[in-house]
């Protein structure tokens, strides 16, 4: 009987699918919100929103188009991870061509005039038939339109050049950093800045930015969608004023205590990776859908929910805390990506992350806020003492490890900066890249401007180009406008943490026990599984009850480094 019934259902579905599209639409409307799946959908995906039928034929066409764009992007992510980790050196030139072609093809799909027609038709249907559109479909449509507006105006040859130059830039940065070679870096950066200016000119929107910084705002929006440069600068000004006020107090209080005991290696790389992978498991990272790898290049965030390959810098045998910091940071990115609504919205815009600022909020929440608590080091200390066989070593106590990771000292290195002075590194880079894109600063003058700017902000001065304008990979890979996302993300992380503490009132005890699961479940419910259902500012408001403000970050830094004021 079961087989006969199943056959009946199969024949019924086939009969319904045999109707022309308008009749399928009418049947879907008559029989309610369950709707018919799109014809020829893979059997294991017919229950997902990506393949679920919709009354708007144009919207269905859009979903299939963006599915294919998403697939291409996933292939690009995999090729990129292989480029950083396993690709043989002899494949370098051919891989550049493959990646550049792939991104050009993806851009051609996204900027196709046919897609524009579908967007207009679907938008008209959306306005005329709002009852046919649920909140997820509305959000998906919004994000489709936003992606099209942001990228379709850029010529395909520029996008192909951007992809190629970005991956050339990874190798170029690795080589010039190692050799401290500004003469080799300068012409490459000049080409990159010129390319970014041309892309920005194609994207530019004249809204709420100073006329000379409209180009920079258009680039920044690739990483912080919808952001206004004026709002970012207002937050940065408030942070700069407050941190300049409290930094001397922090240094004064810190001077009253003994300096932390430095770590003495060696800390074997294999053991460091074992530690890093173990911590990621504790955090909830799913190794069945991802992995952790080392690279001679700089670390990189990203991946897909089904294939989240985290990449960190090759371990330094002198200091396991640096490798661990990188793993915690990338792990925060990875767990966010794995929590996105892949089962229902795989490849659709609404199923993607909310951009670099929200990405960095999740990474910095784990790495800088939760991963630098006294309780976390109480959990960590006996484990690393045993792992590295440093029994009785005073440098390996919880108190000393905590002191090492919360020691405040102005320095020239961003990646090694403490949580308080980190902001000044971001402010410095944002000022410089704004000037580069606006043409107020020439690449040839960058080293002098870099050294003068960081000395003005932190009173330190690089002794080499590698310590100065060559230290970051971002400009070499074309990420102009990304740096503000670190501070915006830090602000978000502090604001989210404040709300989390109200909902989960034993977070310190959880960190002491190495139990990240309640935190991960909370973040999954509040942030990850929502994808792009809401814009980032609306999501933050829904989670915390307030728009983004610097106040929680300022309070967090004061409480951690000065005690409650």
Secondary structure, DSSP 8 states (H G I E B T S, - for coil): -HHHHHHHHHHHHHHHHTS-HHHHHHHHHHT-TT--B-TT--GGGTTSTTTB--S-HHHHHHHHHHHHHHHHHHHHHHHHHHHHHT--GGGHHHHHHHHHHHHHHHHHHHT-HHHHHHHHHHHHHHHH-GGG--HHHHHHHHHHHHHHHHHTTS-HHHHHHHHHHHHHHHHHHHHHHHHT-HHHHHHHHHHHHHHHHHHHHHH---SSS-GGGHHHHHHHTTTSTT--HHHHHHHHHHHHHHHHHHHHHHHHHHHTS-----------HHHHHHHHHHHHHHHT--TTSEEEEEESS--B---BTTBEEEEEE---TT-HHHHHHHHHHHHHHHHHHHTS-HHHHTTSGGGS---HHHHHHHHHIIIIIGGGSHHHHHHHHHHHHHHTT-TT-GGGSHHHHHHHHT-----S-STT--TTTHHHHHHHHHHHHHHHHHTSS-GGGHHHHHHHHHHHHHS---SSTTTTTTS-SGGGGT-TT-THHHHHHHHHHHHHHHHHHHHSTTHHHHHHTT--HHHHHHHHHHTGGGTTSS-HHHHHHHHHSS---SHHHHHHHHHHHH---
